[in-house]
């Protein structure tokens, strides 16, 4: 049995969904006390991330539903130590206790500015939002998938999934399907620890190549905070130093840090990118392990 949505419930539901899109697609700062979401009444750890949370909301203006927001450690941060990665919003989900009638897929597509296609996990694009008739194991359920259109200020690709219940065979002619679930999620890539390691190495190489072309030498201004490797023409890589963005690069040691020495002359030299401050813990360089 479905409930017909009222005008006030429709307005509250659309406010919630638009605000969720602003947070997930346009990276609007998340405020869990935003009245559009309702009252934040519970916070638990998510099973999908060791560091994310699940926030549960109650919204008396909307049809009764399980309303949740899931956060996670930033998938676009490739750091190995996930405890030091910022937490980002991942997905909003509404599951109505009693499905609501009166809100069609085409209305939600228009209100949320959704595209005429959806994107699968392998990146391929499908032009049909309608996922077809109900499956035998889920009779009555009808699903739709969308990729949200990007705006000028959009920061993330977003997927939207809608689940409806089709009216039963004994329902009056013209009975509309009833909305049961709305899920809005950022389309983050799925990365294993091994894949993150590969991405970190790729980014280091690109930065090292980029800054290498700039020929950053003693007296020059550091373009990015991180650990930098000092080079001399005579000895090659001999030094390592944490340098803040905007600081001037120092002289370079002429005797490697890994070599026993009683004195160490300093000379002008070149500085090459090594790693970010966040990546420093456990980083290996010339037989040394950084503590971060």
C-alpha positions in Angstrom: 0.0 0.0 0.0 1.5 3.4 -1.0 0.8 6.8 0.4 0.0 9.8 -1.9 2.6 12.5 -1.3 1.3 15.9 -0.2 2.5 19.2 -1.5 4.4 19.9 1.7 6.1 16.5 1.6 7.0 17.0 -2.0 8.6 20.4 -1.3 10.6 19.0 1.7 11.7 16.0 -0.3 12.9 18.1 -3.2 14.7 20.5 -0.8 16.5 17.5 0.6 17.5 16.0 -2.7 18.7 19.4 -4.2 20.8 20.0 -1.1 22.3 16.5 -1.3 23.2 17.2 -4.9 25.0 20.4 -4.0 27.0 18.6 -1.4 27.9 15.6 -3.5 28.2 17.1 -7.0 29.3 20.7 -6.3 31.2 20.0 -3.1 29.2 22.4 -1.0 30.6 22.1 2.6 28.7 19.5 4.5 26.6 20.6 7.5 25.0 17.6 9.2 22.7 20.1 11.0 21.4 21.5 7.8 17.6 21.7 8.3 17.0 20.5 4.7 18.2 17.1 5.9 16.3 17.0 9.1 17.5 16.3 12.7 20.7 14.4 13.0 19.8 11.8 15.6 22.4 9.0 15.2 26.0 8.5 14.2 27.6 5.2 13.7 30.7 3.7 12.0 30.3 2.6 8.5 31.2 -0.9 7.5 32.5 0.4 4.2 35.4 2.4 5.6 37.5 2.2 8.8 37.3 5.9 9.2 33.9 7.0 7.8 30.6 7.5 9.5 26.9 7.0 8.8 24.6 9.8 9.9 20.9 9.1 10.4 18.3 11.9 10.1 14.7 12.4 11.0 12.7 14.8 8.9 9.1 15.3 10.0 8.3 17.3 6.9 9.0 14.4 4.5 7.3 11.1 4.1 8.6 8.7 6.8 11.9 7.2 5.6 15.2 5.9 6.7 17.5 8.9 5.8 21.2 8.4 5.8 24.5 10.0 4.8 27.6 7.9 4.4 31.1 9.4 4.6 34.5 7.8 3.9 38.2 8.5 3.8 38.8 10.5 0.6 39.2 7.9 -2.3 41.0 10.6 -4.3 43.7 10.9 -1.7 46.2 8.1 -2.5 48.0 8.2 0.9 48.9 4.8 2.4 48.1 5.9 6.0 44.3 6.3 5.7 44.0 7.6 9.3 45.5 10.9 8.1 43.2 11.3 5.1 40.3 13.7 5.3 36.7 12.4 5.5 34.4 13.3 2.7 30.7 12.8 1.9 30.1 9.7 -0.2 26.3 9.0 -0.5 22.9 10.0 0.6 20.1 7.4 0.7 16.3 7.6 1.3 14.3 4.4 1.9 10.7 5.1 2.5 8.9 3.0 5.2 5.8 3.2 3.0 6.4 3.8 -0.7 5.1 7.2 -1.9 3.0 7.8 -5.0 2.9 11.0 -7.0 6.6 11.5 -7.8 7.6 10.1 -11.2 11.1 9.3 -12.5 10.7 12.0 -15.1 10.0 14.6 -12.4 13.1 13.7 -10.4 15.2 13.6 -13.6 14.0 17.2 -14.3 14.4 18.5 -10.7 17.8 17.1 -10.2 19.1 17.7 -13.7 19.9 14.1 -14.5 21.3 12.9 -17.9 19.8 10.6 -20.4 22.4 8.0 -19.7 24.2 6.2 -16.8 27.7 5.0 -16.5 28.8 1.5 -15.4 31.7 0.7 -13.1 34.0 0.0 -16.1 33.3 3.5 -17.4 31.0 2.5 -20.3 28.0 4.7 -21.0 24.5 3.3 -21.5 21.8 5.4 -23.1 18.7 3.9 -21.4 17.9 5.0 -17.8 15.2 2.4 -17.4 16.8 -0.8 -16.2 13.9 -2.9 -17.6 11.0 -4.8 -16.1 11.2 -6.3 -12.5 13.4 -9.3 -12.0 12.0 -12.6 -10.8 13.8 -12.4 -7.5 12.5 -8.8 -6.9 8.9 -8.8 -8.3 7.3 -5.4 -8.5 10.6 -3.5 -8.2 11.5 -1.2 -11.1 14.9 0.5 -11.1 16.3 3.6 -12.9 19.9 4.7 -13.1 21.2 8.2 -14.0 24.5 10.1 -14.2 23.9 13.7 -13.0 24.6 16.4 -15.6 27.7 18.5 -14.7 27.4 22.3 -14.0 30.0 25.0 -14.3 30.8 24.6 -10.6 30.5 20.8 -10.4 33.4 19.0 -8.7 32.4 15.3 -8.8 30.5 12.9 -11.1 27.4 11.7 -9.3 25.2 8.7 -9.9 21.5 8.6 -9.0 19.5 5.4 -8.5 15.7 5.3 -8.1 13.7 2.2 -7.2 9.9 2.1 -7.7 7.2 -0.5 -7.0 4.9 -1.1 -9.9 1.2 -1.4 -9.1 -0.1 -4.9 -8.7 -2.3 -6.6 -11.3 -5.4 -5.8 -9.1 -4.7 -2.1 -8.9 -7.1 0.3 -10.7 -6.2 1.3 -14.2 -3.9 4.4 -14.2 -2.4 3.7 -10.8 1.1 5.3 -10.7 4.3 3.4 -9.6 5.3 4.3 -6.0 8.8 5.6 -5.1 10.6 3.4 -2.6 14.3 4.3 -2.7 16.5 7.2 -3.8 20.3 6.9 -3.7 22.7 9.7 -4.7 26.4 8.8 -4.6 29.7 10.2 -5.9 31.1 8.0 -8.6 34.5 7.5 -7.0 36.9 5.0 -8.6 37.3 1.7 -6.7 41.0 1.5 -5.7 42.8 -1.3 -3.8 45.8 -0.4 -1.6 48.0 -1.7 -4.5 46.3 0.6 -7.0 46.7 3.6 -4.6 50.4 2.8 -4.3 50.7 2.8 -8.1 48.8 6.1 -8.3 51.1 7.6 -5.7 54.2 6.6 -7.6 52.7 7.9 -10.8 52.0 11.3 -9.2 55.5 11.5 -7.7 57.0 10.8 -11.1 54.9 13.5 -12.8 55.7 16.1 -10.1 59.4 15.2 -10.2 59.4 15.6 -14.0 57.4 18.8 -13.8 59.6 20.5 -11.2 62.7 19.1 -12.8 62.0 21.1 -15.9 61.8 24.2 -13.7 65.4 23.7 -12.6 64.7 24.7 -9.0 68.1 25.7 -7.5 69.5 27.2 -4.3 67.9 30.6 -3.8 64.8 29.8 -5.8 61.3 29.8 -4.3 59.7 26.4 -3.3 56.4 25.9 -5.3 55.0 23.2 -3.1 55.5 22.0 0.5 57.1 18.6 0.7 60.3 16.7 0.9 62.9 17.7 -1.7 66.1 16.0 -2.8 69.3 18.1 -3.2 71.6 17.5 -6.1 75.1 18.7 -6.8 76.9 18.3 -10.2 79.8 16.5 -8.7 78.0 14.1 -6.4 74.4 13.7 -7.6 71.7 13.2 -4.9 73.2 13.9 -1.5 70.6 15.7 0.5 67.0 15.6 1.6 65.1 18.5 3.2 61.5 19.4 4.2 60.7 22.7 2.5 57.5 24.8 2.9 55.9 26.5 -0.1 57.2 30.0 -0.5 60.5 29.3 1.3 63.8 29.7 -0.6 65.8 26.6 -1.3 69.0 26.2 0.8 72.5 25.1 -0.1 73.0 21.4 -0.7 75.3 19.1 1.3 78.2 17.7 -0.8 78.5 14.5 1.3 75.5 12.1 1.3 73.5 11.8 4.5 74.2 8.1 4.4 77.9 8.5 4.5 80.0 9.0 7.7 81.5 12.4 7.7 83.3 14.8 10.1 82.5 17.9 8.0 80.1 18.6 5.2 80.7 21.6 2.9 77.5 23.2 1.5 77.3 24.4 -2.1 74.7 25.8 -4.5 72.7 23.0 -6.1 69.4 21.8 -7.6 66.4 20.6 -5.7 64.2 17.8 -7.0 60.7 16.8 -5.8 60.7 13.7 -3.6 57.3 13.3 -1.8 54.5 15.2 -0.1 54.5 15.8 3.7 51.5 13.5 4.0 53.4 10.7 2.2 56.6 11.1 4.2 56.0 8.5 7.0 57.8 5.4 6.0 59.1 6.8 2.8 62.4 5.2 1.7 65.3 7.3 0.4 68.9 6.2 -0.1 68.5 3.6 2.6 66.9 6.1 5.1 63.3 5.8 6.3 61.4 9.1 6.9 59.3 9.4 10.0 57.0 12.0 8.6 
